[in-house]
Amino acid sequence: MEDDEIVGYVTAYLKKKGFTQTEKVFQEEFQHNKSNSSANSHLEPDIANHLLAFSQLESGPARYHDGYSRLRSWTYCSLDSYKHELLRVLYPVFIHCFMDLVAKGHVQEARNFFNTFREDHELFHLRDLQKLEGVLSPTHLEEMEFAHSLRRSKFNIKICEYSYELLLQHLHSTQSTTILGIINKHINFQVTPGQPSAISDDPEAVTLTGSSQDAANQINQKEIHWGLLEDSLEERLEKAGALLSDSEKGEGEAKEGETDESKKRSIEGGKQGASIKKVKKDKGGSATGKSAKPEANTVSAAPRVKPELSLPIIPTEVEHSILEDLRNRVQLSSIALPSVSFYTFINSHNGLSCSSISHDGSLVAGGFSDSSLKVWDMAKLGQQPTSSLSQGENDTSQNEQMLGQCGGKRQYTLFQGHSGPVYAASFSPVGDFIVSSSADSTIRLWSTKLNANLVCYKGHNYPVWDVQFSPVGHYFASSSHDRTARIWSMDRIQPLRIMAGHLSDVDCVQWHVNCNYIATGSSDKTVRLWDVQSGKCVRVFVGHRGMILALAMSPDGRYMASGDEDGTIMMWDLSSGRCLTPLIGHTSCVWSLGFSCEGSVLASGSADCTVKLWDVNTSIKVPRTEENRSGNTNRLRSLKTLPTKSTPVYSLRFSRRNLLFAAGALAKSG
């Protein structure tokens, strides 16, 4: 074999392993030796054979299976204190072993490798594995966006110094050059001094970095104005000194407010809110008022911003009603938890797709898989049905009734017009309108006063998963399977803005309290914040392991909570784009989130048939360094768990008086 061929093999091997400096020195020495003496240019023929054999052994498909299998066995046999950190390395190594085998044309070996070890990662990465199942040839790696992004990006893994040393010792002792090459190319380690973190399920322990992360970091540098709107109703009330002084007034004055409210409105939810307020005062006394002051001040201390949208004018009587609710608001804290009014749908026969509750709890809507939307008036439950007619789009009059358990007739208003399952519904702030979205790709606006369909909005190309009215009404936002979110106004049939940027379905949407931004949660495991005026993305929040199903904004507009299909809730700081803390406790999908009116309590509703209350102030103030020392601090932020008998929680909402309303459909147990 010629010297040039041998040099070619050695050079190719060094280049393949990434030893660029060694390759350069080797070529320089070879040229130097060749020029000095022709005798030194002849190498032993055995060397070439050894290099060829070693090169073929390195590229053989069995190396990936054996290398990963040894790493996996060693990891599972490690001490428990280090195992949870070392296990983080397995998933990146697994998927890159699989994709390397596919890229080299060993498709059958890649499938065998994938099926042999996939069970290790199905718990946390099932959706990713389902996508990678479709990779059947090298061209698929380039054509599939998800696989292509994985090849271009690096995994960022947090690991303690001792765990890192143990991993390196194992790789060198076993001479797993194939696995070592994958780790060197596709994993960045964030090595921290000291002992490993006690939090085994930290969502930020493994993140994906690369071109997408660089773009996200660049986006997160943009400035956002997260404050409250100027001259809002709450600001007017605070300036008058009425919001906080109410808890300091005598009990007689509070009773007068309750009496006036009862005269003004006969809504059951309003009466409940007033009576609950009295009970809280009797129990908590002045302590409740004292603990509420700093929380209310936090909201009032938020900066004021100008609206970017033209805001609708609030009718005088509606404004008076809202102000009355604000004056009679119960101040909540970690020691003064809210009362909960839970609405249960029975005999829904698994047909309920979504539910929604009006701001005062007086109206409850349910969207069904038979394309119908039904609205119940809580004040009329148990009463004899009136002669009011409900009209759908085709103006056919119907009078729908439901027979209750006690034989009493319960009336609901039936809205028909959609041609597919209704996936979301949202009441306007006043409750006189409701918007609904459906699998038929449309959004419909209904009047709860006229009991009729007013407008059908067409723009999305695929099913619309969510729709939400803005906090001021008139505008609403929608999210769809077509990977876009859109902003609409009631008086226009075309969308005002289209927000495009997510890599998969946009599953949920939520308005910022100042209406200048909307947040969207997606199946691509990210949350994005969009500027309403420009339609551009101003924040990307990365950290969830599953699709995001619920979003909520804090009353001061500074923080956001997001819940995913794994049951994890994450609290975000909008100004920095960073995750403040994960809230872990649910065992199934989080379907609904809501902040209390002063922002001290976060409520979450889940498919695990529970409502959980979380201490927001602790979640925001405890630094992550302290959390790492204590280990389970995030679990202690749960204030209370309220289990239902067998009812997954579809939706929840805090009323303006801080009474928590929730709704769900009774599920058959067993």
Secondary structure as a PSIPRED ss2 file (coil, helix, strand):
# PSIPRED VFORMAT (PSIPRED V4.0)

   1 M C   1.000  0.000  0.000
   2 E C   1.000  0.000  0.000
   3 D H   0.000  1.000  0.000
   4 D H   0.000  1.000  0.000
   5 E H   0.000  1.000  0.000
   6 I H   0.000  1.000  0.000
   7 V H   0.000  1.000  0.000
   8 G H   0.000  1.000  0.000
   9 Y H   0.000  1.000  0.000
  10 V H   0.000  1.000  0.000
  11 T H   0.000  1.000  0.000
  12 A H   0.000  1.000  0.000
  13 Y H   0.000  1.000  0.000
  14 L H   0.000  1.000  0.000
  15 K H   0.000  1.000  0.000
  16 K H   0.000  1.000  0.000
  17 K C   1.000  0.000  0.000
  18 G C   1.000  0.000  0.000
  19 F C   1.000  0.000  0.000
  20 T H   0.000  1.000  0.000
  21 Q H   0.000  1.000  0.000
  22 T H   0.000  1.000  0.000
  23 E H   0.000  1.000  0.000
  24 K H   0.000  1.000  0.000
  25 V H   0.000  1.000  0.000
  26 F H   0.000  1.000  0.000
  27 Q H   0.000  1.000  0.000
  28 E H   0.000  1.000  0.000
  29 E H   0.000  1.000  0.000
  30 F H   0.000  1.000  0.000
  31 Q H   0.000  1.000  0.000
  32 H H   0.000  1.000  0.000
  33 N H   0.000  1.000  0.000
  34 K H   0.000  1.000  0.000
  35 S H   0.000  1.000  0.000
  36 N H   0.000  1.000  0.000
  37 S C   1.000  0.000  0.000
  38 S C   1.000  0.000  0.000
  39 A H   0.000  1.000  0.000
  40 N H   0.000  1.000  0.000
  41 S H   0.000  1.000  0.000
  42 H C   1.000  0.000  0.000
  43 L C   1.000  0.000  0.000
  44 E C   1.000  0.000  0.000
  45 P H   0.000  1.000  0.000
  46 D H   0.000  1.000  0.000
  47 I H   0.000  1.000  0.000
  48 A H   0.000  1.000  0.000
  49 N H   0.000  1.000  0.000
  50 H H   0.000  1.000  0.000
  51 L H   0.000  1.000  0.000
  52 L H   0.000  1.000  0.000
  53 A H   0.000  1.000  0.000
  54 F H   0.000  1.000  0.000
  55 S H   0.000  1.000  0.000
  56 Q H   0.000  1.000  0.000
  57 L H   0.000  1.000  0.000
  58 E H   0.000  1.000  0.000
  59 S H   0.000  1.000  0.000
  60 G C   1.000  0.000  0.000
  61 P C   1.000  0.000  0.000
  62 A H   0.000  1.000  0.000
  63 R H   0.000  1.000  0.000
  64 Y H   0.000  1.000  0.000
  65 H H   0.000  1.000  0.000
  66 D H   0.000  1.000  0.000
  67 G H   0.000  1.000  0.000
  68 Y H   0.000  1.000  0.000
  69 S H   0.000  1.000  0.000
  70 R H   0.000  1.000  0.000
  71 L H   0.000  1.000  0.000
  72 R H   0.000  1.000  0.000
  73 S H   0.000  1.000  0.000
  74 W H   0.000  1.000  0.000
  75 T H   0.000  1.000  0.000
  76 Y H   0.000  1.000  0.000
  77 C C   1.000  0.000  0.000
  78 S C   1.000  0.000  0.000
  79 L C   1.000  0.000  0.000
  80 D H   0.000  1.000  0.000
  81 S H   0.000  1.000  0.000
  82 Y H   0.000  1.000  0.000
  83 K H   0.000  1.000  0.000
  84 H H   0.000  1.000  0.000
  85 E H   0.000  1.000  0.000
  86 L H   0.000  1.000  0.000
  87 L H   0.000  1.000  0.000
  88 R H   0.000  1.000  0.000
  89 V H   0.000  1.000  0.000
  90 L H   0.000  1.000  0.000
  91 Y H   0.000  1.000  0.000
  92 P H   0.000  1.000  0.000
  93 V H   0.000  1.000  0.000
  94 F H   0.000  1.000  0.000
  95 I H   0.000  1.000  0.000
  96 H H   0.000  1.000  0.000
  97 C H   0.000  1.000  0.000
  98 F H   0.000  1.000  0.000
  99 M H   0.000  1.000  0.000
 100 D H   0.000  1.000  0.000
 101 L H   0.000  1.000  0.000
 102 V H   0.000  1.000  0.000
 103 A H   0.000  1.000  0.000
 104 K C   1.000  0.000  0.000
 105 G C   1.000  0.000  0.000
 106 H C   1.000  0.000  0.000
 107 V H   0.000  1.000  0.000
 108 Q H   0.000  1.000  0.000
 109 E H   0.000  1.000  0.000
 110 A H   0.000  1.000  0.000
 111 R H   0.000  1.000  0.000
 112 N H   0.000  1.000  0.000
 113 F H   0.000  1.000  0.000
 114 F H   0.000  1.000  0.000
 115 N H   0.000  1.000  0.000
 116 T H   0.000  1.000  0.000
 117 F H   0.000  1.000  0.000
 118 R H   0.000  1.000  0.000
 119 E H   0.000  1.000  0.000
 120 D H   0.000  1.000  0.000
 121 H C   1.000  0.000  0.000
 122 E H   0.000  1.000  0.000
 123 L H   0.000  1.000  0.000
 124 F H   0.000  1.000  0.000
 125 H H   0.000  1.000  0.000
 126 L H   0.000  1.000  0.000
 127 R H   0.000  1.000  0.000
 128 D H   0.000  1.000  0.000
 129 L H   0.000  1.000  0.000
 130 Q H   0.000  1.000  0.000
 131 K H   0.000  1.000  0.000
 132 L H   0.000  1.000  0.000
 133 E C   1.000  0.000  0.000
 134 G C   1.000  0.000  0.000
 135 V C   1.000  0.000  0.000
 136 L C   1.000  0.000  0.000
 137 S C   1.000  0.000  0.000
 138 P H   0.000  1.000  0.000
 139 T H   0.000  1.000  0.000
 140 H H   0.000  1.000  0.000
 141 L H   0.000  1.000  0.000
 142 E H   0.000  1.000  0.000
 143 E H   0.000  1.000  0.000
 144 M C   1.000  0.000  0.000
 145 E H   0.000  1.000  0.000
 146 F H   0.000  1.000  0.000
 147 A H   0.000  1.000  0.000
 148 H H   0.000  1.000  0.000
 149 S H   0.000  1.000  0.000
 150 L H   0.000  1.000  0.000
 151 R H   0.000  1.000  0.000
 152 R H   0.000  1.000  0.000
 153 S C   1.000  0.000  0.000
 154 K E   0.000  0.000  1.000
 155 F E   0.000  0.000  1.000
 156 N E   0.000  0.000  1.000
 157 I E   0.000  0.000  1.000
 158 K E   0.000  0.000  1.000
 159 I E   0.000  0.000  1.000
 160 C E   0.000  0.000  1.000
 161 E H   0.000  1.000  0.000
 162 Y H   0.000  1.000  0.000
 163 S H   0.000  1.000  0.000
 164 Y H   0.000  1.000  0.000
 165 E H   0.000  1.000  0.000
 166 L H   0.000  1.000  0.000
 167 L H   0.000  1.000  0.000
 168 L H   0.000  1.000  0.000
 169 Q H   0.000  1.000  0.000
 170 H H   0.000  1.000  0.000
 171 L H   0.000  1.000  0.000
 172 H H   0.000  1.000  0.000
 173 S H   0.000  1.000  0.000
 174 T C   1.000  0.000  0.000
 175 Q C   1.000  0.000  0.000
 176 S C   1.000  0.000  0.000
 177 T H   0.000  1.000  0.000
 178 T H   0.000  1.000  0.000
 179 I H   0.000  1.000  0.000
 180 L H   0.000  1.000  0.000
 181 G H   0.000  1.000  0.000
 182 I H   0.000  1.000  0.000
 183 I H   0.000  1.000  0.000
 184 N H   0.000  1.000  0.000
 185 K H   0.000  1.000  0.000
 186 H H   0.000  1.000  0.000
 187 I E   0.000  0.000  1.000
 188 N E   0.000  0.000  1.000
 189 F E   0.000  0.000  1.000
 190 Q E   0.000  0.000  1.000
 191 V E   0.000  0.000  1.000
 192 T E   0.000  0.000  1.000
 193 P C   1.000  0.000  0.000
 194 G C   1.000  0.000  0.000
 195 Q C   1.000  0.000  0.000
 196 P C   1.000  0.000  0.000
 197 S C   1.000  0.000  0.000
 198 A C   1.000  0.000  0.000
 199 I C   1.000  0.000  0.000
 200 S C   1.000  0.000  0.000
 201 D C   1.000  0.000  0.000
 202 D C   1.000  0.000  0.000
 203 P C   1.000  0.000  0.000
 204 E C   1.000  0.000  0.000
 205 A C   1.000  0.000  0.000
 206 V E   0.000  0.000  1.000
 207 T E   0.000  0.000  1.000
 208 L E   0.000  0.000  1.000
 209 T E   0.000  0.000  1.000
 210 G C   1.000  0.000  0.000
 211 S H   0.000  1.000  0.000
 212 S H   0.000  1.000  0.000
 213 Q H   0.000  1.000  0.000
 214 D H   0.000  1.000  0.000
 215 A H   0.000  1.000  0.000
 216 A H   0.000  1.000  0.000
 217 N H   0.000  1.000  0.000
 218 Q H   0.000  1.000  0.000
 219 I H   0.000  1.000  0.000
 220 N C   1.000  0.000  0.000
 221 Q C   1.000  0.000  0.000
 222 K C   1.000  0.000  0.000
 223 E C   1.000  0.000  0.000
 224 I C   1.000  0.000  0.000
 225 H C   1.000  0.000  0.000
 226 W C   1.000  0.000  0.000
 227 G C   1.000  0.000  0.000
 228 L E   0.000  0.000  1.000
 229 L E   0.000  0.000  1.000
 230 E C   1.000  0.000  0.000
 231 D C   1.000  0.000  0.000
 232 S C   1.000  0.000  0.000
 233 L H   0.000  1.000  0.000
 234 E H   0.000  1.000  0.000
 235 E H   0.000  1.000  0.000
 236 R H   0.000  1.000  0.000
 237 L H   0.000  1.000  0.000
 238 E H   0.000  1.000  0.000
 239 K H   0.000  1.000  0.000
 240 A C   1.000  0.000  0.000
 241 G C   1.000  0.000  0.000
 242 A H   0.000  1.000  0.000
 243 L H   0.000  1.000  0.000
 244 L H   0.000  1.000  0.000
 245 S H   0.000  1.000  0.000
 246 D H   0.000  1.000  0.000
 247 S H   0.000  1.000  0.000
 248 E H   0.000  1.000  0.000
 249 K C   1.000  0.000  0.000
 250 G C   1.000  0.000  0.000
 251 E H   0.000  1.000  0.000
 252 G H   0.000  1.000  0.000
 253 E H   0.000  1.000  0.000
 254 A H   0.000  1.000  0.000
 255 K H   0.000  1.000  0.000
 256 E H   0.000  1.000  0.000
 257 G H   0.000  1.000  0.000
 258 E H   0.000  1.000  0.000
 259 T H   0.000  1.000  0.000
 260 D H   0.000  1.000  0.000
 261 E H   0.000  1.000  0.000
 262 S H   0.000  1.000  0.000
 263 K H   0.000  1.000  0.000
 264 K H   0.000  1.000  0.000
 265 R C   1.000  0.000  0.000
 266 S C   1.000  0.000  0.000
 267 I C   1.000  0.000  0.000
 268 E H   0.000  1.000  0.000
 269 G H   0.000  1.000  0.000
 270 G H   0.000  1.000  0.000
 271 K H   0.000  1.000  0.000
 272 Q H   0.000  1.000  0.000
 273 G H   0.000  1.000  0.000
 274 A H   0.000  1.000  0.000
 275 S H   0.000  1.000  0.000
 276 I H   0.000  1.000  0.000
 277 K H   0.000  1.000  0.000
 278 K H   0.000  1.000  0.000
 279 V H   0.000  1.000  0.000
 280 K H   0.000  1.000  0.000
 281 K H   0.000  1.000  0.000
 282 D H   0.000  1.000  0.000
 283 K H   0.000  1.000  0.000
 284 G H   0.000  1.000  0.000
 285 G C   1.000  0.000  0.000
 286 S H   0.000  1.000  0.000
 287 A H   0.000  1.000  0.000
 288 T H   0.000  1.000  0.000
 289 G H   0.000  1.000  0.000
 290 K H   0.000  1.000  0.000
 291 S H   0.000  1.000  0.000
 292 A H   0.000  1.000  0.000
 293 K H   0.000  1.000  0.000
 294 P H   0.000  1.000  0.000
 295 E H   0.000  1.000  0.000
 296 A H   0.000  1.000  0.000
 297 N H   0.000  1.000  0.000
 298 T H   0.000  1.000  0.000
 299 V H   0.000  1.000  0.000
 300 S H   0.000  1.000  0.000
 301 A C   1.000  0.000  0.000
 302 A C   1.000  0.000  0.000
 303 P C   1.000  0.000  0.000
 304 R E   0.000  0.000  1.000
 305 V E   0.000  0.000  1.000
 306 K C   1.000  0.000  0.000
 307 P C   1.000  0.000  0.000
 308 E C   1.000  0.000  0.000
 309 L C   1.000  0.000  0.000
 310 S C   1.000  0.000  0.000
 311 L C   1.000  0.000  0.000
 312 P C   1.000  0.000  0.000
 313 I C   1.000  0.000  0.000
 314 I C   1.000  0.000  0.000
 315 P C   1.000  0.000  0.000
 316 T H   0.000  1.000  0.000
 317 E H   0.000  1.000  0.000
 318 V H   0.000  1.000  0.000
 319 E H   0.000  1.000  0.000
 320 H H   0.000  1.000  0.000
 321 S H   0.000  1.000  0.000
 322 I H   0.000  1.000  0.000
 323 L H   0.000  1.000  0.000
 324 E H   0.000  1.000  0.000
 325 D H   0.000  1.000  0.000
 326 L H   0.000  1.000  0.000
 327 R H   0.000  1.000  0.000
 328 N C   1.000  0.000  0.000
 329 R C   1.000  0.000  0.000
 330 V C   1.000  0.000  0.000
 331 Q C   1.000  0.000  0.000
 332 L C   1.000  0.000  0.000
 333 S C   1.000  0.000  0.000
 334 S C   1.000  0.000  0.000
 335 I C   1.000  0.000  0.000
 336 A C   1.000  0.000  0.000
 337 L C   1.000  0.000  0.000
 338 P C   1.000  0.000  0.000
 339 S C   1.000  0.000  0.000
 340 V E   0.000  0.000  1.000
 341 S E   0.000  0.000  1.000
 342 F E   0.000  0.000  1.000
 343 Y E   0.000  0.000  1.000
 344 T E   0.000  0.000  1.000
 345 F E   0.000  0.000  1.000
 346 I C   1.000  0.000  0.000
 347 N C   1.000  0.000  0.000
 348 S C   1.000  0.000  0.000
 349 H C   1.000  0.000  0.000
 350 N C   1.000  0.000  0.000
 351 G C   1.000  0.000  0.000
 352 L E   0.000  0.000  1.000
 353 S E   0.000  0.000  1.000
 354 C E   0.000  0.000  1.000
 355 S E   0.000  0.000  1.000
 356 S E   0.000  0.000  1.000
 357 I E   0.000  0.000  1.000
 358 S C   1.000  0.000  0.000
 359 H C   1.000  0.000  0.000
 360 D C   1.000  0.000  0.000
 361 G C   1.000  0.000  0.000
 362 S C   1.000  0.000  0.000
 363 L E   0.000  0.000  1.000
 364 V E   0.000  0.000  1.000
 365 A E   0.000  0.000  1.000
 366 G E   0.000  0.000  1.000
 367 G E   0.000  0.000  1.000
 368 F E   0.000  0.000  1.000
 369 S C   1.000  0.000  0.000
 370 D C   1.000  0.000  0.000
 371 S C   1.000  0.000  0.000
 372 S E   0.000  0.000  1.000
 373 L E   0.000  0.000  1.000
 374 K E   0.000  0.000  1.000
 375 V E   0.000  0.000  1.000
 376 W E   0.000  0.000  1.000
 377 D E   0.000  0.000  1.000
 378 M H   0.000  1.000  0.000
 379 A H   0.000  1.000  0.000
 380 K H   0.000  1.000  0.000
 381 L C   1.000  0.000  0.000
 382 G C   1.000  0.000  0.000
 383 Q C   1.000  0.000  0.000
 384 Q C   1.000  0.000  0.000
 385 P C   1.000  0.000  0.000
 386 T C   1.000  0.000  0.000
 387 S C   1.000  0.000  0.000
 388 S C   1.000  0.000  0.000
 389 L C   1.000  0.000  0.000
 390 S E   0.000  0.000  1.000
 391 Q E   0.000  0.000  1.000
 392 G C   1.000  0.000  0.000
 393 E C   1.000  0.000  0.000
 394 N C   1.000  0.000  0.000
 395 D C   1.000  0.000  0.000
 396 T C   1.000  0.000  0.000
 397 S E   0.000  0.000  1.000
 398 Q E   0.000  0.000  1.000
 399 N C   1.000  0.000  0.000
 400 E C   1.000  0.000  0.000
 401 Q E   0.000  0.000  1.000
 402 M E   0.000  0.000  1.000
 403 L E   0.000  0.000  1.000
 404 G C   1.000  0.000  0.000
 405 Q C   1.000  0.000  0.000
 406 C C   1.000  0.000  0.000
 407 G C   1.000  0.000  0.000
 408 G C   1.000  0.000  0.000
 409 K E   0.000  0.000  1.000
 410 R E   0.000  0.000  1.000
 411 Q E   0.000  0.000  1.000
 412 Y E   0.000  0.000  1.000
 413 T E   0.000  0.000  1.000
 414 L E   0.000  0.000  1.000
 415 F E   0.000  0.000  1.000
 416 Q E   0.000  0.000  1.000
 417 G C   1.000  0.000  0.000
 418 H C   1.000  0.000  0.000
 419 S C   1.000  0.000  0.000
 420 G C   1.000  0.000  0.000
 421 P C   1.000  0.000  0.000
 422 V E   0.000  0.000  1.000
 423 Y E   0.000  0.000  1.000
 424 A E   0.000  0.000  1.000
 425 A E   0.000  0.000  1.000
 426 S E   0.000  0.000  1.000
 427 F E   0.000  0.000  1.000
 428 S C   1.000  0.000  0.000
 429 P C   1.000  0.000  0.000
 430 V C   1.000  0.000  0.000
 431 G C   1.000  0.000  0.000
 432 D C   1.000  0.000  0.000
 433 F E   0.000  0.000  1.000
 434 I E   0.000  0.000  1.000
 435 V E   0.000  0.000  1.000
 436 S E   0.000  0.000  1.000
 437 S E   0.000  0.000  1.000
 438 S E   0.000  0.000  1.000
 439 A C   1.000  0.000  0.000
 440 D C   1.000  0.000  0.000
 441 S C   1.000  0.000  0.000
 442 T E   0.000  0.000  1.000
 443 I E   0.000  0.000  1.000
 444 R E   0.000  0.000  1.000
 445 L E   0.000  0.000  1.000
 446 W E   0.000  0.000  1.000
 447 S E   0.000  0.000  1.000
 448 T C   1.000  0.000  0.000
 449 K C   1.000  0.000  0.000
 450 L C   1.000  0.000  0.000
 451 N C   1.000  0.000  0.000
 452 A E   0.000  0.000  1.000
 453 N E   0.000  0.000  1.000
 454 L E   0.000  0.000  1.000
 455 V E   0.000  0.000  1.000
 456 C E   0.000  0.000  1.000
 457 Y E   0.000  0.000  1.000
 458 K E   0.000  0.000  1.000
 459 G C   1.000  0.000  0.000
 460 H C   1.000  0.000  0.000
 461 N C   1.000  0.000  0.000
 462 Y C   1.000  0.000  0.000
 463 P C   1.000  0.000  0.000
 464 V E   0.000  0.000  1.000
 465 W E   0.000  0.000  1.000
 466 D E   0.000  0.000  1.000
 467 V E   0.000  0.000  1.000
 468 Q E   0.000  0.000  1.000
 469 F E   0.000  0.000  1.000
 470 S C   1.000  0.000  0.000
 471 P C   1.000  0.000  0.000
 472 V C   1.000  0.000  0.000
 473 G C   1.000  0.000  0.000
 474 H C   1.000  0.000  0.000
 475 Y E   0.000  0.000  1.000
 476 F E   0.000  0.000  1.000
 477 A E   0.000  0.000  1.000
 478 S E   0.000  0.000  1.000
 479 S E   0.000  0.000  1.000
 480 S E   0.000  0.000  1.000
 481 H C   1.000  0.000  0.000
 482 D C   1.000  0.000  0.000
 483 R C   1.000  0.000  0.000
 484 T E   0.000  0.000  1.000
 485 A E   0.000  0.000  1.000
 486 R E   0.000  0.000  1.000
 487 I E   0.000  0.000  1.000
 488 W E   0.000  0.000  1.000
 489 S E   0.000  0.000  1.000
 490 M C   1.000  0.000  0.000
 491 D C   1.000  0.000  0.000
 492 R C   1.000  0.000  0.000
 493 I C   1.000  0.000  0.000
 494 Q C   1.000  0.000  0.000
 495 P C   1.000  0.000  0.000
 496 L C   1.000  0.000  0.000
 497 R E   0.000  0.000  1.000
 498 I E   0.000  0.000  1.000
 499 M E   0.000  0.000  1.000
 500 A E   0.000  0.000  1.000
 501 G C   1.000  0.000  0.000
 502 H C   1.000  0.000  0.000
 503 L C   1.000  0.000  0.000
 504 S C   1.000  0.000  0.000
 505 D C   1.000  0.000  0.000
 506 V E   0.000  0.000  1.000
 507 D E   0.000  0.000  1.000
 508 C E   0.000  0.000  1.000
 509 V E   0.000  0.000  1.000
 510 Q E   0.000  0.000  1.000
 511 W E   0.000  0.000  1.000
 512 H C   1.000  0.000  0.000
 513 V C   1.000  0.000  0.000
 514 N C   1.000  0.000  0.000
 515 C C   1.000  0.000  0.000
 516 N C   1.000  0.000  0.000
 517 Y E   0.000  0.000  1.000
 518 I E   0.000  0.000  1.000
 519 A E   0.000  0.000  1.000
 520 T E   0.000  0.000  1.000
 521 G E   0.000  0.000  1.000
 522 S E   0.000  0.000  1.000
 523 S C   1.000  0.000  0.000
 524 D C   1.000  0.000  0.000
 525 K C   1.000  0.000  0.000
 526 T E   0.000  0.000  1.000
 527 V E   0.000  0.000  1.000
 528 R E   0.000  0.000  1.000
 529 L E   0.000  0.000  1.000
 530 W E   0.000  0.000  1.000
 531 D E   0.000  0.000  1.000
 532 V C   1.000  0.000  0.000
 533 Q C   1.000  0.000  0.000
 534 S C   1.000  0.000  0.000
 535 G C   1.000  0.000  0.000
 536 K C   1.000  0.000  0.000
 537 C E   0.000  0.000  1.000
 538 V E   0.000  0.000  1.000
 539 R E   0.000  0.000  1.000
 540 V E   0.000  0.000  1.000
 541 F E   0.000  0.000  1.000
 542 V E   0.000  0.000  1.000
 543 G C   1.000  0.000  0.000
 544 H C   1.000  0.000  0.000
 545 R C   1.000  0.000  0.000
 546 G C   1.000  0.000  0.000
 547 M C   1.000  0.000  0.000
 548 I E   0.000  0.000  1.000
 549 L E   0.000  0.000  1.000
 550 A E   0.000  0.000  1.000
 551 L E   0.000  0.000  1.000
 552 A E   0.000  0.000  1.000
 553 M E   0.000  0.000  1.000
 554 S C   1.000  0.000  0.000
 555 P C   1.000  0.000  0.000
 556 D C   1.000  0.000  0.000
 557 G C   1.000  0.000  0.000
 558 R C   1.000  0.000  0.000
 559 Y E   0.000  0.000  1.000
 560 M E   0.000  0.000  1.000
 561 A E   0.000  0.000  1.000
 562 S E   0.000  0.000  1.000
 563 G E   0.000  0.000  1.000
 564 D E   0.000  0.000  1.000
 565 E C   1.000  0.000  0.000
 566 D C   1.000  0.000  0.000
 567 G C   1.000  0.000  0.000
 568 T C   1.000  0.000  0.000
 569 I E   0.000  0.000  1.000
 570 M E   0.000  0.000  1.000
 571 M E   0.000  0.000  1.000
 572 W E   0.000  0.000  1.000
 573 D E   0.000  0.000  1.000
 574 L C   1.000  0.000  0.000
 575 S C   1.000  0.000  0.000
 576 S C   1.000  0.000  0.000
 577 G C   1.000  0.000  0.000
 578 R C   1.000  0.000  0.000
 579 C E   0.000  0.000  1.000
 580 L E   0.000  0.000  1.000
 581 T E   0.000  0.000  1.000
 582 P E   0.000  0.000  1.000
 583 L E   0.000  0.000  1.000
 584 I C   1.000  0.000  0.000
 585 G C   1.000  0.000  0.000
 586 H C   1.000  0.000  0.000
 587 T C   1.000  0.000  0.000
 588 S C   1.000  0.000  0.000
 589 C C   1.000  0.000  0.000
 590 V E   0.000  0.000  1.000
 591 W E   0.000  0.000  1.000
 592 S E   0.000  0.000  1.000
 593 L E   0.000  0.000  1.000
 594 G E   0.000  0.000  1.000
 595 F E   0.000  0.000  1.000
 596 S C   1.000  0.000  0.000
 597 C C   1.000  0.000  0.000
 598 E C   1.000  0.000  0.000
 599 G C   1.000  0.000  0.000
 600 S C   1.000  0.000  0.000
 601 V E   0.000  0.000  1.000
 602 L E   0.000  0.000  1.000
 603 A E   0.000  0.000  1.000
 604 S E   0.000  0.000  1.000
 605 G E   0.000  0.000  1.000
 606 S E   0.000  0.000  1.000
 607 A C   1.000  0.000  0.000
 608 D C   1.000  0.000  0.000
 609 C C   1.000  0.000  0.000
 610 T E   0.000  0.000  1.000
 611 V E   0.000  0.000  1.000
 612 K E   0.000  0.000  1.000
 613 L E   0.000  0.000  1.000
 614 W E   0.000  0.000  1.000
 615 D E   0.000  0.000  1.000
 616 V H   0.000  1.000  0.000
 617 N H   0.000  1.000  0.000
 618 T H   0.000  1.000  0.000
 619 S H   0.000  1.000  0.000
 620 I H   0.000  1.000  0.000
 621 K H   0.000  1.000  0.000
 622 V C   1.000  0.000  0.000
 623 P C   1.000  0.000  0.000
 624 R H   0.000  1.000  0.000
 625 T H   0.000  1.000  0.000
 626 E H   0.000  1.000  0.000
 627 E H   0.000  1.000  0.000
 628 N H   0.000  1.000  0.000
 629 R H   0.000  1.000  0.000
 630 S H   0.000  1.000  0.000
 631 G C   1.000  0.000  0.000
 632 N C   1.000  0.000  0.000
 633 T H   0.000  1.000  0.000
 634 N H   0.000  1.000  0.000
 635 R H   0.000  1.000  0.000
 636 L H   0.000  1.000  0.000
 637 R C   1.000  0.000  0.000
 638 S E   0.000  0.000  1.000
 639 L E   0.000  0.000  1.000
 640 K E   0.000  0.000  1.000
 641 T E   0.000  0.000  1.000
 642 L E   0.000  0.000  1.000
 643 P E   0.000  0.000  1.000
 644 T C   1.000  0.000  0.000
 645 K C   1.000  0.000  0.000
 646 S C   1.000  0.000  0.000
 647 T C   1.000  0.000  0.000
 648 P C   1.000  0.000  0.000
 649 V C   1.000  0.000  0.000
 650 Y C   1.000  0.000  0.000
 651 S E   0.000  0.000  1.000
 652 L E   0.000  0.000  1.000
 653 R E   0.000  0.000  1.000
 654 F E   0.000  0.000  1.000
 655 S C   1.000  0.000  0.000
 656 R C   1.000  0.000  0.000
 657 R C   1.000  0.000  0.000
 658 N C   1.000  0.000  0.000
 659 L C   1.000  0.000  0.000
 660 L E   0.000  0.000  1.000
 661 F E   0.000  0.000  1.000
 662 A E   0.000  0.000  1.000
 663 A E   0.000  0.000  1.000
 664 G E   0.000  0.000  1.000
 665 A E   0.000  0.000  1.000
 666 L C   1.000  0.000  0.000
 667 A C   1.000  0.000  0.000
 668 K C   1.000  0.000  0.000
 669 S C   1.000  0.000  0.000
 670 G C   1.000  0.000  0.000
